[in-house]
Amino acid sequence: MQMILGGETVKSAATFEVLNPATGEVYAHAPECTAEQLDLAMSAASDAQKTWAADETLRREKLQEFSGAMMDAAPEIAEILAEENGKTLDLGGVEALTGAAWLDYFANFERETVVVRDDDDAHTEVVRRPLGVVSAITPWNVPVAMAFFKIAPALRAGNTIVLKPSPFTPMSSLRVGEIANEILPPGVLNVVTGGDELGAMMTKHPVPRKVSFTGSVAAGKLVYQSAAADLKRVTLELGGNDAAILLDDANPAEIAEALFWGAFFNNGQGCILIKRLYVPESLHAETVEALAEIAKNVVVGDPTAEETQLGSLANDPQLRRVTDLVDRSLSEGATAVTGGKPVEGAGAFYEPTIMTNAWDGMPIVDEEQFGPVLPVIPYQNLEDVVSTVNRGMYGLGGSVWSADPERAEAIATTLEVGTAWVNSHAVLSTDAPFGGVKWSGLGIEHGHWGLDDFSAIQVVHRNKGVSRPGAL
């Protein structure tokens, strides 16, 4: 698979290895985009943008066609993701179908004209105009779905895109680019691959008017600084250290399955997954027991095998990070009720781990582990827990669990997070806005709010009579 620049498949003189994290072996070689090739991609996107923006009917038709193609390609995309990312075939297929759903939603979204004045003297409308070219930079944990969180609204708004996936997972995005190239006009969606240097070039490049980035807080800050020099707009979807809080009337046996997969979905590699669980002391032992029982019976192994529930972590650096966080916490007195170490043998596999005796101040609680590990922390005072959660610098999501949903909601709304869930966690939809506060990001994705973030307001004012400038 090759890069897509201006509707053409383009090779590069240099390539880089893409490893299969489940085996440690080389899966593919991806092209290393040069500065000159990036210029070509940006130029192609710029050349295509005005024509693309001018025909909304065409945009909607092409997004709908693209959606159908992604549905057809789901099995193929799943196989690529299993090889380059280590996730199960089921999850890989879900990523492709998620992309199809987002394309379908924005293809069919009806935007209403906003009239703020219509009287005898004047008619004033507020309309949305595309920004131009968008640099989209995506992470390795959910590479295909998150690409479409950017592609679908950006293209519907009339922008064109240069997309760069993570160097750990480039092949799935290159395949998406090939599929798009059979449907979209040349230059509308360009796909380039490379390392961090390429991402830095994209944020500094003079052509794009917006950078949409999903990744770590540290990288997001660099993107923000770089984009500021040219006053580019940014959407930054960054880290999270989501807390789930059980209330004293919760039934651990009934909700253990939902709690477990709210933390361990995609091997815990999700910014909005549960990273720490606060439980009343009276329910702590029962909750730990219920979660540990699930963890002990989860099938970890070959991501292409039908029986596998958790594949490998996405790469060796992430395996080392999870291992380090757990090891440091164990050395400080935490206990691994299940797991607590990598799986023996080849591949970036880690045992599903439930931890106790872990407290605020320990690495596994304070830092986003992004892996199959969940510390279960007992508490005595609910107000103290809420205060502790709100003191942190992350603010992506959080949840409260109770037999009384209204009581849980009253507490959930006090959490300083972008999304507060009640008796659920990590639920996303096409029409609900998603974003974080504090260090968890800037801007909004999904729904008409996400579409608005890929456009600029223009006021169109038409006098019906004669008026002086500035007259009301």
N, C-alpha and C positions, 0 to 999 in steps of 0.2 A: 504493500500500500504506500502511496506517495502523497505529498502535500497537494492541496487544491488552491491554486492561485489564479484568479481571474477566469475560472472555468476550465483551466488546464491542469493535468496531473504533472507535477514537477518533482524531479529527483534532486538530490543534493550530493555534492562530492563527498561530504562527511556524513557518517551515521553514528548512532549510539545504540548500545545494547538495551533491550527490554527483557527483564528477567521474569520468569514464572516464579512467583513467591512460594508456591506450593512444592516446587521441586528444587529451586535454586539454580535451575538451568536457563540458558538463553532461549527465549521464546521467539524473538524477532529482532530486527534492526530497523530503527526509525530514522528518517532523514533529519539532519541537523540544519535548520534554517539559517541562512546567512543574512547579514544586514541588507545586502542587495535584494535578496528574495523577499525579505520583509517589506522593503520599499515597494516592490512589485505588488505584493498583496494589498498594501495600503492604497496604492494608486488604483488598483483594480476596484477595490471597494468604493473609493471616492468617485471613480468614473461611473459606477453602476448606480450610485445612490439616488441621484435626482430622478432618473427614469423609474426606478423601483418605487420611490416615494409618490410618484405622480399617479399611480394606478392602484387604488385601494382594492378594487374588485379583483385584480390580478393577484395582489398579495394574499388575499383571503383564499382564493382558489389554490394557489401554490402551497400555502401552509396546509390546507386540507389534503392535498395530494401527498405532501411530505409526511403527514400524519399516517396516512394509509401505508406508505412505504416503510415507515418505522415499525408498524405493527407486523408487516410481513417479514421484516428483518430481525424480529425479536430473537428467534432461536440462534441465528448467526451471531448477533451481538452478545448473547449470553455466553456463547462458547469463547469469544474473544476475551470477555471480561474474566471468565474463569481462568484463562491462561495468563493474562497480564496483571490481574488484580487479586486472584485467589478466592473470589466469592463464588457461592454456589450457582448452578445454572438457573435455579428458580429466581434468585435475586438479580442475576444478570438480565433475565427476561423481563423482570419487573422494571428495571431501568429503561429498557427500550420502550415498553408500553407506557411508562410515565412520560417519556418524551413525546410519544404519540398523543397522549391525553392533553399535554400542555399546548401542543400545536393545534389540536382540535378546538380547545377552549378559546384560544386567541383568534383562530380563524373565524369563529362564530360569534365573537364578542361584539355586541352592538353598543357603540359609543353615541351618547345623546349630545346634541348641540346645547350648549349652555348660553342662554340669553340673559344678560344682566340688566339690560335696559331696552325697552321698546315703547316709546311714547311719540307724541306729535313732533318732537324735535330731533330724536335720534334713535338708532338701533345699534346696540353693542353686544357682540358675541365674544365668548372666550373659546378659542380653538387650540388644538394641540398640534405642534409641528415636530417632525423628527429632528434629532440632533445632528445626524450625519453618519459618520463611521464610528463604530463601537469596537474597542478592544475587549475581548472576553477571555478571561484567564480562569481555568477550572482546576479543581483539586483531584487527587487520586482516589479518594474514598468512594465517591459516587459519580464517576466521571461523565457518564452519558446523561443521566437524569439532570444533573446540575448544569450541563451544557445547554439543555433545552429550557431550563429556567431562565436562561439569558437569550437564547436564540429566538424562542417563540414570541415574547413580547417585543424584543428589539426589532425583529423583522416586521411584525404587524404594525408597529409604529412608523415604519418607513425608513428605518436605518439599515445599513449594511454592516457586516461583521467580519472581523479577523479573529479567529478562535485559536487559542493555544491551550492544549491540555497539559496536565502534569507529565514530566518526562518518565514517570513510573507507569503511566497508563495512556500512551499516545495512540495505540493501534485502534482502539474502539472509536476514538474521535476521527481518526483518518478514514475509517469505514463510514462513519456518519457523513463526512465530507464527500465521499464518493457517491453515497446515496443522494445527498442534496444536489450534487452536480448534475445528476440526471433529471432534476426537476426545476431547480431555481435558475434564473438568468445568470450568466457569467458575472462573477465579482460580488454577488450578493452575500455568499457565505464562503469565506476563504479559511483554510485550516493550515496552520503552520505548527511545526514541532521543534522542540529544543529544550534547553535547561533554563535556569534562573536568569541567565544573561539575556535570553530572548525575551523573557517577561519584562525585564527592566527596559529593554529597547522599546517594547510595545507601549509602556506607560509614558515614556519620554517622547515618543514619536509625535511629530507635529500634526499629523492628519487626524487621528481620532479626537472626537469631542467628548467622549465618555469612556471610562474604564469600569468594567464590571468584573469584580474579583471575588473569588471564594477561596479562602485558605486560612493560614494562621494569623494570629494577631500581629506578630512581629513582621511578617511579610506585608500584611495589610497597612501597617504604619508606613512602610517604605513606599508602597503604591500611592498612598495618600500624599506623602511628601513630594513624590515625583510628579503626580498629576497636578499638584497645586501650582507648580512653576508655570504651567500653561492654562491654569484655571479650568482644567477639564472637570467635568462632573464625574462623580464616583458613586458606585454602589459597592460596599464592602460587607460581605457576609463572612464573619470571622468566627472565632472560637466560642465555645460555651462550656460551662461546667454545671450543667443543669442538675438541680436538686429536685428530688421527689420527697414529699412529706406525708407520712401517714398520720391520721388523727386517731384518737384513742378508741373510736367506735368502728374502725376499719376491721375487716375480716381477712387476715393474711392468707388463709387457705383459698379464699375465693378470688383474690386478686394477684396471687403469686405469679401465675403464668403471664398476666399482663405486665406486671412489674419486671419480670425477668426479661421478656423480649423487648420491653421498653428500654432496657439497658444493653442487651446483648444482640439486638438486631444488627446485621452486617458486622458481626464480631465487635460490637461496641464502637465501630469507626463511623461515628456520625455526630455532627456538632450539636444536634438537638436531642440526643439520647440521654437517658438518665445516667449521670456520672457518680451520684452519691445519694444514698437513701437514708432519710432521718425517720426513726421509728420510736414511738413511746416505749419507755423501759418495760412496761407491762406486756408489750407485744413483741419485744425484740427477739427473744429466743424462738418463738413460734415463727416469726417472719424469716429468720435466718435458716431455720430447719426446712421450711417450705421452699425457699430459694435454692438451698444446697441440694435438695433432692432433685430439683430440675436440672441443676448444673451437672450433677453426677451422671445423669442419663442422656445428656446431649451428645449427639454423634458428631465428633470432630474428625475431619479427614479430607480425602480427595474431593475437591470442589465439583468435579464432574460426576461423582457417584450419586445415585438417586437417593440413597439413605442419608447422605451427609446433611447435617443441619448448620454446621459452622465450618467454613473452609479455613484457609490460612489468613493471617494478617496480610496486608497489601504489599508490604516490603520489609526488608531486613532492618532498616533504620527504625521503623515503627515497632518491630519486635524488640529491638534493643531498648527503646524508650519505655515500653510497657514493663519489660523485665527490670529495668533500673528503678522505676517508680515503686514497683511491688517490693523489690529487694530492700530498698531504702526504708520503706514503711515497715517491713518485717523486722529490720534491724532496730527500729524505734519502738517495737513492742506490739505491732499489729499481728493478727493471726489469720492465716489462710484456712478457712474451713473446708474449702475445696480448691483444687488447683494450686496456684502460687508459683508456677514455673512453666517454662516452655515445654512443649511436647518433644520427647526424644526422637531423634532422627532428622532427616532432611526436611527443609521447608520452614516457613515462618509461622509455625503453629504455636498457639499458647493455650494452656488449659483454662476452661471457664472457671473463674475465680470469684468466690464470695469471701469477703474479708470482714472480720470483726476486730474489736479493740483498736479501731482506727478513729482518730479524732481530728477535729479541725486543727490545722497546724502541721499535719503529716502530709507528705508529698501526694499520696494517693487520694487525699480528700481535697487539698488545696489546688492541685494542678489537674488539668484535663488529660486523663490517661489515654483516651481514644483507643480503647482496647477492651477485651473481654474480662473486665474486672469491675466489681461493684462493692464498695465499702458500705456496710450497714451500721449506722451510727445511732445509738440510743439517746433519747433526750428526756428531760423532766419538764421543761418549761417551753411551751409552744412559742411564746413571744420571743424567747431567746433564739430559737431556731430561725425564725423569720428574720430577725435582726442579723444573725450570722450570715444567712444567705444574701441578704441585701447589702452587706458590707463588702462583698466581693466585687471585683472589677468586671466580672462577666455578667451579662444580662440577656441571654438569648431566650431561654425557656425555663419553665418550672411547672411542677404539678402538685396538687393536693388530692389525697385519697381519703374518702370517708363514706360511711353509710348514709350520711346526710349531705346530698349534693349542694344544697343551698349554703350550708355551713362551710363546706369546702370551698365554694366559690368566693365567699366573703373573705376567706384567708388568701386564696389564690390571687385575688385582685390587689393584694398588698405587696406581692412580690414584684421587684423591680426588674421585669423581664419583658421581652417583646411579645411572647405568647405564654399565657397562663392556662394550663389544662386542668380539668377536673375529672378525676377517675379515668384518666387516659394520659398518654404522653406521646410526643413526636408524631402527632397527627397533622398532616399537611393536606391542603386542597388547592385546586386551581384558582378558586375565587376568594380565598381568604388571604389577607396580607401577611407577609412573613419578614421579620427583620429583628435586629437586636438593639439593645441600648448599651451605654457605656462601652467597654472594649469589645463587645460582641458585634459591633458594626455600625454602618451608616447606610441609609436608604432602605427601600422596601422592594421585595419581590412578590410576585403572584397577584392575581386579581387585577382590577382596574388601577389599583395603586401601583403595582409593578409596571403596568403599561405606561402610566404617567411618568414614572422614573426614567423612561427612555424617550421622553419628549420634552419640549419646552412650550410654555404658555405663550400664545399670541392673542392680543386683544384686537378685534376688528371692529372699528367704530365708524358708523356711517351717519352723517348728518342728513336730516330731512329738510332742514332749512339752512340758514346761514348763522354761524356762531363764531365768536372770537375764540382763539386758542386759550385753553384753560377754563373756559366757561362751563359751569355746571348746568 
